[in-house]
Amino acid sequence: MGEHPRLLMVGVDHQALEVINTGGAPDGVDVTVLMGGQAKDIGLPLPRETRVIFVDDATSIDACMNALTRCGATDFDAVYALDDQAMMTASALGCLLGARSLPARTVSMFRDKYLQKRVLRQAGVVVARHELIADIHDLLPGYRLSFDKAVIKPIAGQATESTYLVHSTEDVRRIGLDRKARGLRARTFVVEEFMDGEEWFADGVVSGGQVRFASLGRYGKTCLEAVNESSPVRTFCLDPVTDKVCYEAAMPLVAKALSTLGLTDGVFHMELFHMPCGGISFGECAARRGGGPIRDQVRYKFGVDLAYHGVRALLREIDEVPTTVVDGEVASAYLPLVNGTLLDHPSVQELLSLPDVVSARIFVPKGTRTLRPAANTFGRMGEFTVHTAPGEAAARLDEVSRWFESRLRVLPLTPTMRELRALSS
């Protein structure tokens, strides 16, 4: 690797680009981005130094390799992707271009939820009992659900999308027929025995096969509960001092799972279940940083930027990750989408001016016509993070959310004359 490492980014990771080009990441990184149509249309600004190559589909190895060849851009030190669906593409490009990237087998272990659980169970990690449905559109005549209560989900799904709680074989058949009638693409599903307990998550950095940093947090409600109840996702950092017992219980499992799945260099987001009996069970894990405000939350609580280290760990080995832990409680919440056309909302600056708010992002520009997402943990208007005294974060999230919602101006999807007059007054 020369003085200025050359990074190929498959898809656009705006937060990583922010730190790569402002001194927060390795100095002098030369970045080329393969930008797909959706990312281009979203139109978030890119640093001027970034070279952009447009492709129809940034998850297609065919489209990406052809575009790189047309432009004569085939000399890179590392290939990186944040989007789950682009990770195997990045791995293949790394092999083809002779650049560092996650190995294909590692990507498979982190993308395929059935493979992931099978390998970990064989290694002695506590995971839910599970089985595979090869094609939910065409269940075998003799299929029977093996569990009294289960969760079914696409083997390579994300954001809790197309995830269902089932209690019988008839539930599974009904879901399969409904998905077939609607022509939904995902058809291979994993069935997991339902695990009761509090849902935790771990985020961190791996380099040279060693966990160099890891944080632990919890969801206000499990992701499945939040989706089923259309409730905004909330996340709370666990403090390594006051919650030391939680770290001691979870971190051995985290380290063993990552080693078994083969992650040697990169960042991770792992979900766990703290069971009523006190044990810890593995949920699932992605070889990328956590979504939503988790990056901002971890950065504020620990002084560790996972967007920075996601690139850094791929470019060079990391010996240590310096941390600065703040006292008190750090927590985050989604600002949910609304049904209608968004006319006005408080700005990021107004959110940051509120007591205890330390980070905020708004993703939906004024004038956008939106709908609350049917069932996933991705869609949101924005997100914010607070820092409070211990035990006060949940109430503060409520207060800030109510303040924000009271200042929204939304044109209903099918407005009446009365509603239009009220908005114009």
C-alpha positions in Angstrom: 0.0 0.0 0.0 1.4 3.4 -1.0 1.4 6.7 0.9 -2.2 7.4 -0.1 -4.4 4.3 0.2 -7.0 3.9 -2.5 -10.5 2.8 -1.4 -13.3 1.6 -3.6 -16.6 2.2 -1.9 -19.5 0.1 -3.3 -22.6 2.2 -2.7 -22.5 5.5 -0.8 -21.7 5.6 2.9 -22.2 9.3 3.6 -21.1 9.2 7.2 -17.9 7.4 6.4 -17.2 10.0 3.6 -17.7 12.8 6.1 -14.8 11.5 8.3 -12.5 10.2 5.5 -12.3 13.7 4.0 -12.2 15.9 7.1 -9.3 14.3 8.9 -11.3 11.9 11.0 -10.1 9.0 9.0 -6.7 8.0 7.6 -5.1 11.0 6.0 -4.9 11.1 2.2 -7.4 8.3 1.5 -8.2 8.4 -2.2 -11.9 7.4 -2.5 -13.8 6.2 -5.5 -17.5 5.6 -5.0 -19.7 3.3 -7.1 -23.0 5.2 -6.9 -26.3 3.6 -7.8 -29.4 5.3 -9.1 -31.3 5.5 -5.8 -28.3 7.1 -3.9 -27.9 9.6 -6.7 -31.6 10.6 -6.6 -31.4 11.0 -2.8 -28.8 13.6 -3.5 -26.9 13.9 -0.2 -23.8 16.0 -0.7 -20.4 14.3 -1.3 -17.0 15.8 -0.5 -15.5 17.4 -3.6 -12.4 15.1 -3.5 -14.6 12.0 -4.0 -14.5 10.4 -7.4 -17.9 9.1 -8.4 -18.7 6.4 -11.0 -22.4 5.9 -11.7 -23.8 2.4 -12.0 -27.4 1.2 -12.6 -27.1 -1.1 -9.5 -24.4 -0.9 -7.0 -25.2 -4.4 -5.8 -24.6 -6.0 -9.2 -21.1 -7.4 -9.8 -21.8 -7.2 -13.5 -22.7 -3.5 -13.5 -19.9 -2.5 -11.1 -17.1 -4.4 -12.9 -18.2 -3.1 -16.3 -18.4 0.5 -15.1 -14.9 0.3 -13.5 -13.4 -1.2 -16.6 -15.0 1.5 -18.8 -13.4 4.1 -16.6 -10.1 2.4 -16.3 -10.5 2.3 -12.5 -9.2 -1.0 -11.4 -6.3 -0.2 -9.1 -7.4 -0.2 -5.4 -6.0 -1.2 -2.0 -9.3 -2.1 -0.4 -13.0 -2.5 -1.4 -15.6 -1.4 1.2 -19.4 -1.6 1.5 -21.8 -0.6 4.2 -25.1 -1.8 2.7 -25.7 -5.5 3.5 -26.9 -6.1 -0.1 -23.6 -4.8 -1.6 -21.2 -6.7 0.7 -20.9 -9.8 -1.5 -20.4 -7.5 -4.5 -17.6 -5.7 -2.6 -16.0 -9.1 -1.7 -16.1 -10.3 -5.3 -14.6 -7.0 -6.6 -11.8 -7.3 -4.0 -11.0 -10.8 -5.4 -11.1 -9.6 -9.0 -9.1 -6.5 -8.4 -6.5 -8.0 -6.0 -7.6 -5.6 -3.2 -8.4 -6.2 0.5 -12.1 -7.0 1.2 -14.2 -9.2 3.4 -13.7 -12.8 2.2 -16.8 -14.3 0.5 -17.2 -17.0 3.1 -17.2 -14.4 5.9 -19.9 -12.4 4.0 -22.0 -15.5 3.7 -21.7 -16.2 7.4 -22.9 -12.6 8.2 -25.6 -12.4 5.5 -27.3 -15.8 5.7 -29.1 -16.0 9.0 -29.6 -19.8 8.8 -25.9 -20.5 8.1 -25.0 -18.1 10.8 -27.0 -19.8 13.5 -26.1 -23.3 12.3 -22.4 -22.6 12.5 -22.6 -20.9 15.9 -24.7 -23.7 17.3 -22.2 -26.2 16.2 -19.5 -24.2 17.9 -21.4 -24.3 21.2 -22.8 -20.7 21.2 -26.3 -20.4 22.6 -28.7 -19.7 19.8 -32.4 -20.3 19.2 -33.4 -23.6 17.6 -34.0 -23.0 14.0 -34.9 -24.5 10.6 -34.9 -23.6 6.9 -37.9 -23.0 4.6 -36.4 -23.2 1.1 -39.4 -21.5 -0.6 -42.2 -20.1 1.5 -44.3 -19.7 -1.7 -44.2 -23.4 -2.2 -44.2 -25.2 1.2 -43.8 -29.0 1.0 -47.2 -30.8 1.6 -45.9 -32.4 4.8 -44.4 -29.2 6.3 -45.1 -28.7 10.0 -43.9 -25.9 12.3 -41.5 -27.4 14.8 -42.1 -24.8 17.6 -45.1 -23.6 19.6 -44.1 -20.0 19.0 -41.6 -18.8 16.4 -40.2 -15.9 14.4 -39.8 -16.3 10.6 -37.7 -14.0 8.5 -35.9 -13.9 5.1 -32.5 -15.5 5.4 -30.8 -12.3 4.2 -33.3 -9.7 5.4 -32.5 -6.5 7.2 -34.3 -3.8 9.4 -36.8 -6.5 10.7 -38.5 -6.3 7.3 -40.8 -9.2 6.4 -40.4 -10.6 9.9 -43.4 -12.4 11.4 -44.4 -13.9 14.7 -46.2 -17.3 14.2 -47.9 -19.8 16.4 -48.9 -22.6 14.0 -48.3 -24.3 10.7 -51.4 -22.5 9.4 -49.8 -19.1 10.2 -46.8 -20.0 8.1 -48.9 -21.2 5.1 -51.0 -18.1 5.2 -47.9 -15.9 5.2 -46.5 -17.8 2.3 -49.7 -17.6 0.2 -50.0 -13.9 1.0 -46.4 -13.2 -0.1 -46.9 -15.2 -3.3 -50.1 -13.3 -4.1 -48.3 -10.0 -3.7 -45.3 -11.2 -5.7 -42.8 -10.4 -2.9 -39.2 -11.3 -3.9 -37.8 -12.9 -0.7 -38.8 -16.6 -0.6 -36.2 -18.5 1.4 -36.9 -18.0 5.1 -35.4 -19.1 8.4 -37.7 -20.2 11.3 -36.4 -19.5 14.8 -37.9 -20.6 18.0 -39.1 -17.5 19.9 -36.7 -16.3 22.5 -38.2 -14.4 25.4 -36.1 -11.6 27.0 -34.6 -8.1 26.7 -32.9 -7.4 23.4 -29.4 -6.1 23.7 -26.9 -5.1 21.0 -23.1 -4.9 20.8 -21.1 -2.7 18.4 -17.4 -2.7 17.9 -14.2 -2.9 16.0 -12.2 -6.0 15.0 -8.6 -5.9 13.7 -6.2 -8.8 13.2 -8.9 -11.1 14.5 -9.1 -9.4 17.9 -12.0 -7.3 19.3 -10.3 -3.9 19.8 -13.4 -2.1 21.1 -17.0 -3.2 21.9 -19.9 -1.3 23.4 -23.1 -2.8 24.7 -26.7 -1.4 24.6 -30.3 -2.3 24.8 -33.5 -1.6 22.8 -36.4 0.1 24.6 -38.6 -2.6 23.0 -37.4 -5.5 20.9 -37.2 -4.7 17.2 -40.1 -7.1 16.5 -42.3 -5.4 19.1 -41.4 -2.0 17.8 -42.4 -3.1 14.2 -45.6 -4.8 15.3 -46.7 -1.9 17.4 -45.5 0.8 14.9 -43.5 2.2 17.8 -40.3 4.3 17.2 -37.1 2.4 17.8 -35.3 3.5 21.0 -31.7 2.5 22.0 -29.9 2.9 25.3 -26.1 2.6 25.9 -25.1 0.4 28.8 -22.3 1.9 30.9 -19.1 -0.3 31.2 -18.8 0.7 34.9 -22.4 0.8 36.3 -23.4 -2.1 34.0 -20.2 -4.0 34.4 -22.1 -7.3 35.1 -23.9 -7.0 31.7 -20.5 -6.6 29.9 -19.0 -9.5 31.7 -21.9 -11.7 30.7 -22.1 -10.6 27.1 -18.6 -10.0 25.8 -17.3 -13.6 25.9 -20.2 -14.6 23.7 -19.5 -11.6 21.4 -15.9 -12.6 21.0 -16.6 -16.3 20.3 -19.3 -15.5 17.8 -17.1 -13.1 15.8 -14.2 -15.5 15.8 -16.4 -18.4 14.7 -18.0 -16.4 11.9 -14.6 -15.3 10.6 -14.6 -11.5 11.0 -10.9 -10.5 11.2 -11.0 -6.8 10.1 -14.0 -4.5 10.3 -16.8 -3.4 12.4 -19.9 -5.3 13.6 -23.4 -4.9 15.0 -24.6 -7.9 17.0 -28.0 -8.5 18.6 -28.4 -10.6 21.7 -31.1 -11.7 24.1 -30.8 -11.4 27.8 -33.1 -14.2 28.9 -35.3 -14.2 32.1 -33.0 -16.9 33.5 -30.1 -14.5 33.3 -28.3 -16.2 30.4 -27.3 -14.6 27.1 -28.4 -15.9 23.7 -27.1 -14.9 20.3 -29.6 -13.2 18.0 -27.9 -12.2 14.8 -24.9 -10.2 13.6 -23.9 -8.0 10.7 -20.4 -7.2 9.5 -21.2 -3.4 9.4 -21.9 -0.7 11.9 -25.4 -0.5 13.4 -28.1 1.4 11.7 -30.1 4.4 12.9 -28.4 6.6 15.6 -26.2 3.9 17.0 -23.1 5.5 15.4 -23.9 8.9 17.0 -24.8 7.2 20.3 -21.5 5.2 20.5 -19.4 8.2 19.4 -20.9 10.4 22.1 -20.7 7.8 24.9 -17.3 6.3 24.1 -15.6 8.8 21.8 -15.3 6.0 19.2 -16.5 6.7 15.6 -17.6 3.4 14.0 -17.9 5.1 10.6 -14.2 6.0 10.8 -13.1 2.6 12.1 -15.1 0.7 9.5 -12.8 2.1 6.8 -9.7 2.2 8.9 -9.8 -1.5 9.9 -10.1 -2.5 6.3 -7.1 -0.4 5.2 -4.6 -1.2 8.0 -4.3 -3.1 11.2 -5.5 -1.4 14.4 -3.6 -2.0 17.6 -5.9 -0.1 20.0 -9.0 2.1 19.9 -8.8 5.0 22.4 -12.0 5.6 24.4 -13.3 8.4 26.5 -16.4 7.3 28.4 -18.9 10.0 29.6 -20.8 9.5 32.8 -24.6 9.4 32.8 -27.1 7.9 30.4 -26.9 8.2 26.6 -30.0 7.1 24.6 -31.5 7.7 21.2 -34.9 7.6 19.4 -36.4 7.7 16.0 -38.5 10.5 14.8 -41.2 8.5 12.9 -42.5 9.3 9.4 -46.0 10.8 9.0 -48.8 10.1 6.6 -49.0 13.1 4.3 -46.9 15.8 2.8 -44.4 17.3 5.2 -44.7 21.1 5.1 -42.6 22.1 8.0 -40.6 20.6 10.9 -38.2 21.8 13.5 -34.6 22.1 12.2 -31.6 20.1 13.4 -30.3 23.3 15.1 -33.6 23.7 17.0 -33.3 20.1 18.2 -29.8 20.6 19.3 -30.7 23.7 21.3 -33.0 21.7 23.5 -31.6 20.6 26.9 -29.7 17.3 26.9 -29.9 16.8 23.1 -26.4 16.1 21.9 -27.0 14.8 18.3 -29.8 15.0 15.7 -30.4 14.2 12.1 -33.3 14.9 9.8 -33.5 12.8 6.6 -36.8 13.9 5.0 -36.8 17.3 3.3 -39.8 19.6 3.5 -42.3 19.0 0.7 -41.8 15.2 0.7 -44.9 13.0 0.6 -44.4 10.1 3.0 -46.2 7.1 4.6 -45.4 5.4 7.8 -43.5 2.2 6.9 -45.6 -0.9 6.9 -43.1 -3.1 8.9 -39.5 -2.3 9.2 -37.0 -0.5 11.5 -35.5 1.6 8.7 -38.0 4.2 7.7 -37.9 7.4 9.8 -38.0 11.1 9.5 -35.0 11.6 11.7 -33.3 10.6 14.9 -31.8 12.2 18.0 -29.6 11.4 20.9 -29.7 12.6 24.5 -27.3 12.6 27.4 -29.0 12.7 30.9 -28.4 11.8 34.5 -28.8 8.0 35.1 -32.5 6.9 34.8 -33.7 10.0 33.1 -33.2 9.3 29.4 -36.5 7.5 28.7 -38.5 10.5 30.0 -36.3 12.9 28.1 -36.8 11.0 24.8 -40.6 11.3 25.4 -40.4 15.0 26.0 -38.2 15.8 23.0 -40.4 13.5 20.7 -43.6 15.3 21.9 -42.0 18.7 21.4 -41.0 17.8 17.8 -44.3 16.3 16.9 -46.2 19.3 18.2 -44.3 21.5 15.7 -44.9 19.5 12.6 -47.0 20.9 9.8 -48.4 18.1 7.6 -50.8 18.2 4.7 -53.0 15.0 4.9 -52.9 12.5 2.1 -56.4 13.4 1.0 -57.0 16.8 2.6 -60.5 18.3 3.1 -61.2 22.0 2.5 -61.4 22.5 6.2 -57.9 21.0 6.8 -56.4 23.1 4.0 -57.9 26.3 5.5 -56.5 25.4 8.9 -53.0 25.0 7.5 -53.1 28.3 5.6 -54.3 30.3 8.6 
